[in-house]
Amino acid sequence: MNNQTILLLLLFCFTRNIENIEPISSKVQSERVEKLRCGYNIDTLWTAELAHSPFAAAPLITDVDGNGKHEIIAAPFSESFTVLQGQNGQILHHSSWPAVNLDNSVHASPLQFDIDHDGMLDIMFILSSGELRFYSPDGQRLKDKTYQIDPVYVSKAWYQYELILNAPTIDKYAFVEKPKGDEFQHVVPVDAHVLSTPVLIDLNNDKRVEELVISVSYFFEEDDFLAKGSNKKEQLNGLKYEDIGKFLLSGITVVNLTTLEPLWTKVLDLTQITAEFPAYNLFTPTVVDIQGDFSPLEIVLGTSAGNLYLLDHTGQVKDGWPKSSGSIHGQITVADLNGDDTLDIVAIDTSGDVVCYNSDGKTQWEIQITGTSTAGSRLYDVNNDNVLDVIITTNVGDIFALDGMNGQILPNWPVKLGKKISSNVLVTKISTAHTTPDMLVLTDDGYLHVISMDLKCKTKFTLGETTLVQLLAHDLVEGSDGLEILVATNDGALICLGSSQGPTDIFIDEEKDKERLKYSLQSETKSPNDFIYGYIKPNLYITRYSRIEEEVTGSEFYLEYDISDMSKKAGPYEIRVYFGFHLLQNTSHAGPGLYSVKVPAFNEPSHGHIIIVMRNRHGMIVTDSYTISNRHGMIVTDSYTIRFNRLIMEDLQWLLVTPFIAMLIILLVLHGFPMKDLLPYTHQSKTR
């Protein structure tokens, strides 16, 4: 080959490379322009490497230690539990975190509960093995506070007669109580596993937030049989290893966290693991007030066996349920979609069938979408018609928006991203150029997609990480403008994304604070039964007037909060104020507005969390630590910390009075008692 030929080949290769580089460069430049036009300024503010295993459940953003700042409680699939500072991602100072968790896995998000009743919310971790563990805010294990979910007992020969069982026929083969005598030889105890986040709620409406509603899957771990020295076979009445896959059950159990005792357990489905629709219970139950009369709450959940259940607060299956379908994935979404003041129930199965039922179990609408969803759905009024639309992400990279009234796909939807999406969308506000909320998702190719809800802006950021869990949004970093985005990755890291620019407004603006709160998301769902983004729902905001009061020295204090609600039928609301576990006040309001209420102080000197719970008649709960809920059982909460020094105030009063009393005694000793009364007094005359 001569030099001229080589030169021509090099020139050809260089020309081809230029042709390839030019489109890439042009695309990068186009994306940069789009980000500037749409006001998307997202940088990595900090990263925390916590484990070598993925996050199977979202972290929890909350004020752990009562210092007024937000921390992040993180529980990766294994290795450790820890609490990080939201400001910089560092381990919480002056604490014992992290806590080692090498031999257990975690599929559930952390929860907070005042287990020792001292006013400070402790931290509860739920292990996949069905064990509940509690830690103090500073990371000390509360070893005397623990609970293990009991196994259920199943007839060894059940699979000789049936292929799949559910309520009520399942009661002939599966038992909650351990059989006695010879009957025990014919059953096997099947171990409990928790594969989703439980719900902490006031289930029976006794004004004590102490019931933990847990979705349970019962099955045998292969490692328990194969481990060296294991006596598992003897414990199971001689069950053979090859038969352990014949026992898979879904159920629900409710535990009273005050007594750490079970209230009831209900077994729902029984199949073999190899069944077409195996009876796993993989997702968080939804707890609402279906009746809408401020009564005890009901439980809605779907199982992989293809059954959609509605249970009352005692565990009884309601008439007309369950409803059958394919394997149901995702937490069941329950809300008043069309504003008719009754609840709608949205379920999605693995074939892409989306069904909306009314509260009586009748089908409202049904539609088939491409792909399937493992995350469930979220709600937002996409087309501004005052009807909540159903937003669904799929494993083929499509994002659907379905009209909540009839299930039809909205114009210009689905948004096609081309790669699998494992979690629900996050709808928040991060743009500095428009007021429309933005939708964020992380696809399996490592891109963070940011799309305005009117679809006029669409861009992506290279993150290089993937996730299985919900993206979160909150005001974590002081000095950064707007809300930050928290990503829990499949590599066991937490990434905080946000604006590297300082705040655009240095003055305190309470209206902006309210706006940020409405679009923040501190956990998988904003409250145990809140699936709605935006304004068509109750929102609760504790004013700065109340938040700045860090210490109460009297017998009462004033609490000021703002309730907003753009629902067609807003109110009434029931408000409960708690100091940790302790109920301080219960009141109600007919509708939205700014309220100031007088609350009795806790009667012992202490420091802890004030929680407001607002509930509407459907049991929807709204929280700002202070917690609120509406009449459909929707719950909203808000909280902050406060110090009660009521006894100190009484001591101060005595200290002020004591010198006067001492001086009076000295005068009496020196000068004697006067003929007239020492102090003036009045009395009622007998004559007029």
C-alpha positions as CSV (number, residue, x, y, z in Angstrom):
1,M,0.0,0.0,0.0
2,N,1.6,3.3,-1.1
3,N,1.7,6.5,0.9
4,Q,-1.1,8.2,-1.2
5,T,-3.5,5.3,-0.5
6,I,-2.7,5.5,3.3
7,L,-3.3,9.2,3.2
8,L,-6.7,8.8,1.5
9,L,-7.7,6.2,4.1
10,L,-6.8,8.4,7.0
11,L,-8.6,11.4,5.4
12,F,-11.7,9.2,4.9
13,C,-11.7,8.0,8.5
14,F,-11.2,11.5,9.8
15,T,-14.1,12.7,7.7
16,R,-16.3,10.0,9.0
17,N,-15.4,10.8,12.6
18,I,-16.2,14.5,12.0
19,E,-19.6,13.4,10.6
20,N,-20.3,11.4,13.8
21,I,-19.0,14.1,16.2
22,E,-21.0,16.9,14.6
23,P,-24.5,15.3,15.4
24,I,-23.4,14.5,19.0
25,S,-22.0,18.0,19.5
26,S,-25.2,19.5,18.0
27,K,-27.4,17.3,20.3
28,V,-25.4,18.3,23.4
29,Q,-25.7,22.0,22.5
30,S,-29.4,21.6,21.8
31,E,-29.9,20.0,25.3
32,R,-28.0,22.8,26.9
33,V,-30.1,25.4,25.3
34,E,-33.3,23.5,26.3
35,K,-32.2,23.4,29.9
36,L,-31.5,27.1,29.9
37,R,-34.8,27.9,28.2
38,C,-36.8,25.8,30.7
39,G,-34.9,27.0,33.8
40,Y,-33.5,23.6,34.8
41,N,-30.3,24.0,36.8
42,I,-29.5,20.7,38.5
43,D,-26.1,19.8,40.0
44,T,-24.9,17.2,42.4
45,L,-24.7,18.8,45.8
46,W,-23.4,15.8,47.7
47,T,-23.2,12.0,47.5
48,A,-23.1,9.5,50.4
49,E,-21.9,5.9,49.8
50,L,-23.7,3.8,52.3
51,A,-23.7,0.2,51.2
52,H,-22.8,-2.2,48.3
53,S,-26.4,-3.3,48.0
54,P,-29.3,-1.4,46.5
55,F,-32.1,0.5,48.2
56,A,-35.3,-1.7,48.0
57,A,-37.4,1.1,49.7
58,A,-37.2,4.8,49.8
59,P,-35.4,6.7,52.6
60,L,-37.3,9.0,55.0
61,I,-36.7,12.7,55.3
62,T,-37.5,14.1,58.7
63,D,-36.2,16.0,61.7
64,V,-34.7,13.1,63.7
65,D,-33.0,14.9,66.7
66,G,-35.3,17.8,67.1
67,N,-32.9,20.5,66.1
68,G,-35.2,22.0,63.5
69,K,-33.1,20.7,60.5
70,H,-34.0,17.8,58.3
71,E,-32.1,14.5,58.4
72,I,-32.3,11.4,56.2
73,I,-33.0,8.0,57.6
74,A,-31.6,5.4,55.3
75,A,-32.0,1.6,55.2
76,P,-30.3,-0.1,52.2
77,F,-31.2,-3.7,51.4
78,S,-28.4,-4.8,53.8
79,E,-25.3,-3.8,55.7
80,S,-26.4,-0.9,57.9
81,F,-29.0,1.6,59.1
82,T,-28.0,5.2,59.3
83,V,-29.1,8.8,59.7
84,L,-27.5,11.5,57.6
85,Q,-27.6,15.3,57.7
86,G,-29.6,16.7,54.9
87,Q,-27.3,19.6,54.5
88,N,-24.2,17.7,53.5
89,G,-24.9,13.9,53.6
90,Q,-22.6,13.4,56.6
91,I,-23.5,11.0,59.5
92,L,-25.5,12.7,62.2
93,H,-23.1,14.3,64.7
94,H,-22.9,13.2,68.3
95,S,-24.7,9.9,67.6
96,S,-24.1,6.2,67.4
97,W,-25.1,5.9,63.8
98,P,-24.6,3.9,61.6
99,A,-26.1,0.7,63.1
100,V,-24.8,-2.6,61.7
101,N,-27.2,-4.8,59.8
102,L,-25.1,-7.5,58.1
103,D,-27.3,-10.6,58.5
104,N,-30.7,-9.2,57.6
105,S,-32.3,-7.7,54.5
106,V,-34.7,-4.7,54.4
107,H,-37.6,-4.2,51.9
108,A,-39.3,-1.4,53.9
109,S,-38.8,2.3,54.5
110,P,-38.0,3.4,58.1
111,L,-40.8,4.8,60.2
112,Q,-41.0,6.9,63.3
113,F,-42.9,6.1,66.5
114,D,-42.5,7.2,70.1
115,I,-42.1,3.7,71.5
116,D,-40.9,4.8,75.0
117,H,-43.5,7.7,75.2
118,D,-40.9,10.4,76.1
119,G,-42.1,12.7,73.4
120,M,-39.2,12.2,70.9
121,L,-40.0,10.0,67.9
122,D,-37.9,6.9,67.8
123,I,-37.0,5.1,64.6
124,M,-38.4,1.7,63.6
125,F,-36.8,-0.5,61.0
126,I,-38.8,-3.5,59.6
127,L,-36.6,-6.4,58.6
128,S,-37.6,-8.7,55.7
129,S,-37.7,-11.6,58.3
130,G,-40.6,-10.0,60.0
131,E,-38.7,-8.5,62.9
132,L,-39.4,-4.9,64.2
133,R,-36.4,-3.1,65.7
134,F,-36.4,0.3,67.4
135,Y,-33.6,2.9,67.8
136,S,-33.4,6.2,69.7
137,P,-32.8,9.3,67.6
138,D,-29.1,9.2,68.5
139,G,-28.7,5.6,67.3
140,Q,-29.0,3.5,70.4
141,R,-30.7,0.2,70.0
142,L,-33.7,-0.2,72.3
143,K,-33.2,-3.9,72.9
144,D,-36.2,-4.2,75.2
145,K,-38.4,-3.0,72.3
146,T,-38.7,-5.6,69.6
147,Y,-41.3,-7.8,67.9
148,Q,-41.3,-10.8,65.6
149,I,-44.3,-11.6,63.4
150,D,-45.5,-15.1,64.1
151,P,-45.7,-17.8,61.4
152,V,-49.0,-19.2,60.1
153,Y,-49.7,-23.0,60.1
154,V,-50.6,-24.8,56.9
155,S,-51.9,-28.3,56.3
156,K,-49.0,-30.3,54.8
157,A,-51.4,-32.0,52.3
158,W,-53.3,-28.9,51.1
159,Y,-51.8,-29.0,47.6
160,Q,-53.2,-32.5,47.0
161,Y,-56.6,-31.0,46.9
162,E,-56.3,-27.4,45.7
163,L,-54.1,-25.3,43.3
164,I,-55.0,-21.9,44.7
165,L,-57.0,-20.9,47.8
166,N,-58.3,-17.5,49.0
167,A,-60.8,-16.3,51.6
168,P,-63.0,-17.9,52.8
169,T,-62.0,-21.4,51.8
170,I,-58.4,-20.9,52.8
171,D,-59.5,-21.2,56.5
172,K,-59.8,-25.0,56.1
173,Y,-56.1,-25.3,55.4
174,A,-54.3,-22.3,57.0
175,F,-54.4,-21.3,60.6
176,V,-53.2,-18.3,62.6
177,E,-53.2,-20.1,66.0
178,K,-50.8,-23.0,66.6
179,P,-52.8,-26.3,66.5
180,K,-52.7,-28.3,69.7
181,G,-52.0,-32.0,70.3
182,D,-51.9,-34.4,67.4
183,E,-53.2,-31.8,65.0
184,F,-49.8,-30.1,65.1
185,Q,-48.2,-33.1,63.4
186,H,-50.3,-32.5,60.2
187,V,-49.3,-28.8,59.7
188,V,-46.1,-26.9,59.1
189,P,-45.3,-23.4,60.5
190,V,-44.5,-21.1,57.5
191,D,-42.3,-18.1,58.2
192,A,-43.4,-14.5,57.9
193,H,-41.6,-12.1,55.6
194,V,-42.2,-8.3,55.1
195,L,-41.5,-7.2,51.5
196,S,-43.0,-3.7,51.7
197,T,-43.4,-0.7,54.0
198,P,-46.1,-1.1,56.7
199,V,-48.6,1.7,57.5
200,L,-48.6,3.3,61.0
201,I,-52.0,4.8,61.6
202,D,-55.0,5.1,63.9
203,L,-56.9,2.2,62.4
204,N,-59.7,1.8,64.9
205,N,-60.2,5.6,65.3
206,D,-59.5,5.7,69.1
207,K,-57.2,8.7,68.6
208,R,-54.1,6.7,69.3
209,V,-51.7,6.4,66.4
210,E,-50.3,3.0,67.4
211,E,-51.6,0.3,64.9
212,L,-49.0,-1.0,62.4
213,V,-50.7,-2.5,59.4
214,I,-48.3,-5.0,57.7
215,S,-48.5,-6.8,54.4
216,V,-47.0,-10.2,55.0
217,S,-45.7,-13.0,52.6
218,Y,-45.3,-16.4,54.3
219,F,-42.8,-18.8,52.7
220,F,-39.6,-20.8,53.5
221,E,-36.1,-19.5,52.9
222,E,-33.9,-22.0,51.1
223,D,-30.9,-20.9,53.1
224,D,-32.6,-22.0,56.3
225,F,-32.6,-25.6,55.1
226,L,-29.2,-25.5,53.5
227,A,-27.3,-23.8,56.3
228,K,-24.8,-26.0,58.1
229,G,-26.2,-27.3,61.4
230,S,-29.7,-26.2,60.5
231,N,-32.5,-28.1,62.3
232,K,-35.2,-26.5,60.2
233,K,-36.3,-29.9,58.9
234,E,-37.0,-31.2,62.4
235,Q,-39.0,-28.0,63.2
236,L,-41.3,-28.7,60.2
237,N,-42.4,-32.2,61.1
238,G,-40.2,-33.8,58.6
239,L,-41.1,-31.6,55.6
240,K,-38.7,-32.5,52.7
241,Y,-36.6,-29.8,51.1
242,E,-38.1,-30.4,47.7
243,D,-41.6,-29.6,49.2
244,I,-40.8,-26.2,50.7
245,G,-41.9,-24.4,47.5
246,K,-45.4,-25.7,47.9
247,F,-46.2,-23.2,50.7
248,L,-46.6,-19.6,49.8
249,L,-49.2,-17.4,51.5
250,S,-50.2,-13.7,51.5
251,G,-51.7,-12.1,54.5
252,I,-52.0,-9.0,56.6
253,T,-51.3,-8.5,60.3
254,V,-51.9,-5.6,62.6
255,V,-49.7,-5.0,65.6
256,N,-50.3,-2.6,68.5
257,L,-47.0,-0.8,68.9
258,T,-47.8,0.4,72.4
259,T,-48.1,-3.2,73.8
260,L,-46.1,-4.9,71.0
261,E,-48.8,-7.5,70.6
262,P,-50.7,-8.6,67.5
263,L,-54.3,-7.4,67.2
264,W,-55.2,-9.7,64.4
265,T,-53.9,-11.6,61.4
266,K,-55.8,-12.5,58.2
267,V,-54.5,-15.1,55.7
268,L,-55.7,-14.2,52.2
269,D,-54.1,-16.4,49.5
270,L,-52.4,-19.8,49.4
271,T,-50.5,-21.1,46.3
272,Q,-47.2,-22.8,45.4
273,I,-44.3,-20.6,44.5
274,T,-44.3,-22.0,41.0
275,A,-47.9,-21.0,40.4
276,E,-48.8,-18.7,37.5
277,F,-50.0,-16.2,40.0
278,P,-48.0,-16.8,43.2
279,A,-49.4,-15.5,46.4
280,Y,-46.8,-12.9,47.3
281,N,-47.9,-9.8,49.1
282,L,-45.4,-7.3,47.8
283,F,-46.8,-3.8,48.3
284,T,-47.9,-1.4,51.0
285,P,-51.6,-1.6,52.0
286,T,-53.8,1.4,51.5
287,V,-55.8,2.5,54.6
288,V,-58.8,4.8,54.1
289,D,-62.3,5.5,55.3
290,I,-64.4,4.1,52.5
291,Q,-67.7,5.0,54.2
292,G,-66.6,8.6,54.5
293,D,-68.1,9.2,58.0
294,F,-65.0,9.5,60.2
295,S,-65.4,5.9,61.2
296,P,-62.7,3.3,61.7
297,L,-60.6,2.8,58.6
298,E,-60.6,0.1,55.9
299,I,-57.7,-1.7,54.3
300,V,-57.3,-2.0,50.5
301,L,-54.6,-4.2,49.0
302,G,-53.8,-6.3,46.0
303,T,-51.8,-9.6,45.9
304,S,-49.7,-11.3,43.3
305,A,-52.3,-14.1,43.2
306,G,-54.5,-11.6,41.4
307,N,-57.0,-10.7,44.2
308,L,-58.0,-7.2,45.2
309,Y,-59.2,-7.1,48.8
310,L,-61.2,-4.7,51.0
311,L,-61.1,-5.4,54.7
312,D,-62.6,-3.7,57.7
313,H,-60.5,-2.6,60.7
314,T,-61.0,-6.0,62.3
315,G,-59.7,-8.0,59.3
316,Q,-63.0,-9.1,57.9
317,V,-63.3,-9.2,54.1
318,K,-66.1,-6.8,53.0
319,D,-69.1,-8.1,51.0
320,G,-68.5,-8.2,47.3
321,W,-64.7,-8.6,47.6
322,P,-62.1,-9.8,46.6
323,K,-62.0,-8.8,42.9
324,S,-60.0,-11.1,40.6
325,S,-57.5,-10.0,37.9
326,G,-53.9,-10.8,36.9
327,S,-51.1,-10.4,39.4
328,I,-51.5,-7.0,40.9
329,H,-48.4,-4.8,41.2
330,G,-48.0,-1.6,43.1
331,Q,-49.7,0.0,46.0
332,I,-53.4,0.4,45.3
333,T,-54.3,4.1,44.6
334,V,-57.4,5.3,46.4
335,A,-58.8,8.8,46.0
336,D,-61.9,10.8,44.9
337,L,-60.8,11.2,41.2
338,N,-63.9,13.0,39.7
339,G,-65.0,15.1,42.7
340,D,-68.2,13.2,43.4
341,D,-67.3,12.9,47.1
342,T,-66.8,9.1,46.9
343,L,-63.6,7.2,46.7
344,D,-62.3,5.5,43.6
345,I,-59.9,2.5,43.6
346,V,-57.3,2.1,40.9
347,A,-55.5,-1.2,40.4
348,I,-52.9,-2.3,37.8
349,D,-52.0,-5.9,36.9
350,T,-48.9,-7.3,35.2
351,S,-50.7,-7.6,31.8
352,G,-51.1,-3.8,31.7
353,D,-54.8,-3.8,32.6
354,V,-55.8,-0.7,34.6
355,V,-59.1,-0.9,36.4
356,C,-60.9,1.8,38.4
357,Y,-63.6,0.5,40.9
358,N,-66.0,2.6,42.9
359,S,-66.2,2.0,46.7
360,D,-68.8,-0.7,46.2
361,G,-66.5,-2.7,43.9
362,K,-68.3,-1.9,40.6
363,T,-66.0,-1.2,37.6
364,Q,-66.0,2.5,36.7
365,W,-63.7,2.1,33.7
366,E,-61.0,-0.2,32.4
367,I,-58.2,0.3,29.9
368,Q,-55.2,-1.6,28.5
369,I,-51.8,0.1,28.4
370,T,-48.5,-1.1,26.8
371,G,-46.0,-2.6,29.1
372,T,-46.7,-3.1,32.8
373,S,-46.1,-1.1,36.0
374,T,-44.4,-2.4,39.1
375,A,-44.8,0.9,41.0
376,G,-48.6,1.5,40.9
377,S,-49.8,5.0,40.0
378,R,-49.9,8.6,41.1
379,L,-52.5,11.4,40.6
380,Y,-52.3,14.9,39.2
381,D,-54.7,17.1,37.3
382,V,-52.8,17.1,34.1
383,N,-55.3,19.0,31.8
384,N,-56.6,21.4,34.5
385,D,-60.2,20.2,34.3
386,N,-60.5,19.7,38.1
387,V,-60.4,15.9,37.6
388,L,-57.5,13.9,39.0
389,D,-55.7,12.0,36.2
390,V,-53.8,8.7,36.7
391,I,-50.1,8.8,35.9
392,I,-48.5,5.4,35.3
393,T,-44.8,4.6,34.5
394,T,-44.1,1.3,32.7
395,N,-41.3,-1.2,32.1
396,V,-41.0,-0.2,28.4
397,G,-40.3,3.5,29.3
398,D,-43.8,4.9,28.6
399,I,-45.5,7.4,31.0
400,F,-49.3,7.3,30.7
401,A,-51.7,9.9,31.8
402,L,-55.3,8.6,32.0
403,D,-58.4,10.7,32.4
404,G,-59.7,10.0,35.9
405,M,-63.3,10.3,34.7
406,N,-63.2,7.6,32.0
407,G,-59.7,6.2,31.8
408,Q,-59.0,7.5,28.3
409,I,-55.4,8.3,27.5
410,L,-54.9,12.1,27.4
411,P,-53.8,13.9,24.3
412,N,-50.0,13.9,23.6
413,W,-49.5,11.1,26.1
414,P,-47.9,8.7,26.7
415,V,-44.4,10.3,27.0
416,K,-42.0,7.8,25.5
417,L,-38.5,7.6,27.1
418,G,-37.5,4.2,25.7
419,K,-36.0,2.6,28.8
420,K,-37.5,0.9,31.9
421,I,-38.9,3.0,34.7
422,S,-39.0,1.2,38.0
423,S,-40.6,3.9,40.3
424,N,-43.5,6.3,40.2
425,V,-43.0,9.9,38.8
426,L,-42.1,12.7,41.1
427,V,-44.1,15.9,40.4
428,T,-42.5,18.9,42.0
429,K,-41.3,22.4,41.0
430,I,-37.6,22.9,40.1
431,S,-37.8,25.3,37.1
432,T,-36.8,28.9,37.5
433,A,-38.4,29.9,34.2
434,H,-42.0,28.6,34.4
435,T,-44.6,28.0,37.1
436,T,-45.8,24.7,35.7
437,P,-44.8,21.7,37.9
438,D,-42.2,19.3,36.6
439,M,-42.2,15.5,36.3
440,L,-39.0,13.7,37.2
441,V,-38.1,10.0,36.6
442,L,-34.9,8.0,36.4
443,T,-34.6,5.5,33.6
444,D,-32.6,2.3,33.6
445,D,-30.0,3.8,31.3
446,G,-28.9,6.3,34.1
447,Y,-30.6,9.4,32.8
448,L,-32.7,11.7,35.0
449,H,-35.6,13.0,32.8
450,V,-37.2,16.3,33.6
451,I,-40.5,17.1,31.8
452,S,-42.9,19.9,32.5
453,M,-46.4,18.7,33.1
454,D,-47.7,20.7,30.1
455,L,-45.0,18.8,28.0
456,K,-43.5,22.1,26.7
457,C,-40.1,21.3,28.3
458,K,-38.4,18.0,28.0
459,T,-34.7,17.3,28.8
460,K,-32.5,14.9,30.7
461,F,-29.4,14.9,32.9
462,T,-26.7,12.2,32.9
463,L,-26.7,10.7,36.4
464,G,-25.0,7.4,35.6
465,E,-27.1,5.7,38.3
466,T,-30.3,3.7,38.4
467,T,-32.9,3.2,41.1
468,L,-35.8,1.0,42.2
469,V,-37.5,3.4,44.5
470,Q,-39.3,6.7,44.6
471,L,-37.3,10.0,44.0
472,L,-37.9,12.4,47.0
473,A,-38.0,16.2,47.1
474,H,-37.5,18.5,50.0
475,D,-35.7,21.7,51.2
476,L,-32.5,19.9,52.4
477,V,-29.6,22.2,51.8
478,E,-29.5,25.7,53.3
479,G,-28.2,28.3,50.8
480,S,-29.5,26.4,47.8
481,D,-32.4,27.8,45.8
482,G,-35.6,25.7,45.7
483,L,-36.2,22.1,46.6
484,E,-33.5,19.4,46.4
485,I,-34.0,16.0,44.8
486,L,-32.9,12.9,46.7
487,V,-32.0,9.7,44.7
488,A,-31.4,6.3,46.5
489,T,-29.5,4.2,44.0
490,N,-29.0,0.6,43.1
491,D,-25.4,0.9,44.2
492,G,-26.4,1.8,47.8
493,A,-25.7,5.5,47.5
494,L,-27.7,8.6,48.2
495,I,-27.3,11.5,45.8
496,C,-28.6,15.0,46.6
497,L,-29.4,17.0,43.4
498,G,-30.3,20.7,43.4
499,S,-29.3,24.2,42.3
500,S,-25.8,25.3,43.0
501,Q,-27.0,28.9,42.9
502,G,-27.9,30.7,46.2
503,P,-31.5,31.7,47.0
504,T,-33.0,34.3,44.7
505,D,-35.0,35.9,47.6
506,I,-33.1,36.6,50.9
507,F,-36.3,37.6,52.6
508,I,-38.6,35.2,54.4
509,D,-41.7,34.5,52.3
510,E,-44.3,32.4,54.0
511,E,-46.3,31.9,50.7
512,K,-43.2,30.4,49.0
513,D,-42.7,28.2,52.0
514,K,-46.3,26.9,51.6
515,E,-45.7,26.3,47.9
516,R,-42.5,24.4,48.6
517,L,-44.2,22.2,51.2
518,K,-47.0,21.3,48.7
519,Y,-44.5,20.0,46.2
520,S,-42.1,18.3,48.7
521,L,-42.1,14.6,49.1
522,Q,-40.4,13.2,52.2
523,S,-41.2,9.5,51.8
524,E,-42.7,7.1,49.3
525,T,-46.1,8.8,49.7
526,K,-46.6,12.2,51.3
527,S,-48.7,10.5,54.0
528,P,-50.0,6.9,54.4
529,N,-52.8,7.4,51.9
530,D,-51.9,10.5,49.9
531,F,-51.2,9.7,46.2
532,I,-52.0,13.2,44.9
533,Y,-49.6,15.9,43.6
534,G,-50.8,19.4,43.4
535,Y,-53.7,21.4,44.9
536,I,-56.8,19.2,44.6
537,K,-56.5,17.8,48.1
538,P,-56.1,19.0,51.7
539,N,-52.8,20.7,52.5
540,L,-51.6,21.7,56.0
541,Y,-49.0,24.3,56.8
542,I,-47.8,25.2,60.3
543,T,-47.0,28.9,60.3
544,R,-43.7,30.4,61.3
545,Y,-45.4,32.0,64.3
546,S,-45.7,28.5,65.7
547,R,-42.5,27.1,64.4
548,I,-40.3,29.7,66.1
549,E,-41.7,28.8,69.5
550,E,-39.1,26.4,70.7
551,E,-40.0,26.3,74.4
552,V,-43.3,26.4,76.3
553,T,-43.1,27.5,80.0
554,G,-46.8,27.8,80.7
555,S,-49.7,25.4,80.9
556,E,-50.7,26.0,77.3
557,F,-49.5,27.3,73.9
558,Y,-51.0,28.6,70.7
559,L,-50.7,26.7,67.5
560,E,-51.4,28.4,64.2
561,Y,-51.8,26.5,61.0
562,D,-53.3,27.1,57.5
563,I,-55.5,24.5,55.8
564,S,-55.9,24.8,52.0
565,D,-58.0,22.6,49.8
566,M,-59.0,23.0,46.2
567,S,-61.2,19.9,46.2
568,K,-64.8,20.3,45.0
569,K,-66.1,19.4,48.4
570,A,-63.6,20.7,50.9
571,G,-63.9,19.8,54.6
572,P,-64.8,19.1,57.2
573,Y,-61.5,18.3,58.9
574,E,-60.5,16.6,62.2
575,I,-57.3,18.0,63.8
576,R,-55.3,16.1,66.3
577,V,-52.2,17.5,68.1
578,Y,-49.7,15.0,69.5
579,F,-46.6,15.3,71.6
580,G,-44.8,12.2,70.4
581,F,-47.2,9.4,71.4
582,H,-49.4,11.6,73.6
583,L,-52.6,13.3,72.4
584,L,-52.7,16.9,73.5
585,Q,-55.9,18.1,71.7
586,N,-58.6,17.0,69.3
587,T,-60.6,19.6,67.4
588,S,-62.4,20.0,64.1
589,H,-62.9,22.7,61.4
590,A,-65.7,23.0,58.8
591,G,-63.5,24.1,56.0
592,P,-60.1,25.5,54.8
593,G,-58.7,28.6,56.5
594,L,-56.1,30.0,58.9
595,Y,-56.7,28.8,62.4
596,S,-55.1,29.5,65.8
597,V,-55.9,27.1,68.6
598,K,-54.9,26.9,72.3
599,V,-53.3,23.6,73.1
600,P,-52.6,22.2,76.6
601,A,-48.9,21.7,77.3
602,F,-47.5,18.3,78.2
603,N,-47.5,18.0,82.0
604,E,-43.8,17.0,82.4
605,P,-40.6,18.9,81.5
606,S,-39.5,17.3,78.2
607,H,-38.3,17.9,74.6
608,G,-39.9,16.2,71.7
609,H,-42.0,16.3,68.5
610,I,-45.3,18.1,68.1
611,I,-47.3,16.4,65.4
612,I,-50.5,17.7,63.8
613,V,-52.7,15.1,62.1
614,M,-55.4,16.3,59.9
615,R,-58.0,13.8,58.6
616,N,-60.9,14.3,56.3
617,R,-64.0,12.1,56.3
618,H,-62.3,9.7,53.8
619,G,-59.5,9.2,56.2
620,M,-57.0,11.1,54.0
621,I,-54.1,12.1,56.2
622,V,-52.0,15.3,55.8
623,T,-48.9,15.9,57.8
624,D,-46.4,18.7,58.5
625,S,-45.3,17.2,61.8
626,Y,-48.2,18.5,63.0
627,T,-50.6,16.0,61.4
628,I,-54.1,16.4,59.9
629,S,-56.7,14.2,58.3
630,N,-60.0,14.7,56.4
631,R,-63.4,12.9,56.6
632,H,-62.4,10.3,53.9
633,G,-59.6,9.2,56.1
634,M,-57.0,11.2,54.1
635,I,-54.4,12.2,56.6
636,V,-52.1,15.2,56.4
637,T,-49.3,15.7,59.0
638,D,-46.8,18.4,60.0
639,S,-44.4,18.4,62.9
640,Y,-41.8,20.3,64.7
641,T,-40.0,20.0,68.1
642,I,-40.7,21.9,71.3
643,R,-39.5,21.9,74.9
644,F,-42.0,21.9,77.8
645,N,-40.8,23.5,81.0
646,R,-44.1,23.9,82.8
647,L,-42.8,22.8,86.2
648,I,-39.9,25.2,85.9
649,M,-42.3,28.0,85.4
650,E,-44.1,27.0,88.6
651,D,-40.7,26.9,90.4
652,L,-39.9,30.4,89.2
653,Q,-43.3,31.6,90.5
654,W,-42.5,30.3,93.9
655,L,-39.0,31.8,93.8
656,L,-40.5,35.2,93.2
657,V,-43.0,34.8,96.0
658,T,-40.6,33.3,98.6
659,P,-38.7,36.6,99.4
660,F,-42.0,38.4,100.0
661,I,-43.2,35.7,102.4
662,A,-39.8,35.7,104.2
663,M,-39.9,39.4,104.7
664,L,-43.5,39.3,106.0
665,I,-42.5,36.7,108.6
666,I,-39.6,38.8,109.8
667,L,-41.8,41.9,110.2
668,L,-44.3,39.9,112.2
669,V,-41.6,38.5,114.5
670,L,-40.0,42.0,115.1
671,H,-43.1,44.1,115.4
672,G,-45.8,41.6,116.5
673,F,-49.2,41.1,115.0
674,P,-51.1,44.4,114.4
675,M,-54.5,45.0,115.9
676,K,-55.9,45.5,112.4
677,D,-55.6,43.0,109.6
678,L,-52.2,43.0,108.0
679,L,-53.5,42.9,104.5
680,P,-56.7,44.7,103.3
681,Y,-59.6,42.6,102.4
682,T,-63.2,43.1,101.3
683,H,-66.4,41.5,102.4
684,Q,-70.0,41.8,101.5
685,S,-72.0,44.1,103.8
686,K,-75.1,42.7,105.4
687,T,-76.9,45.9,104.8
688,R,-77.4,47.8,101.6
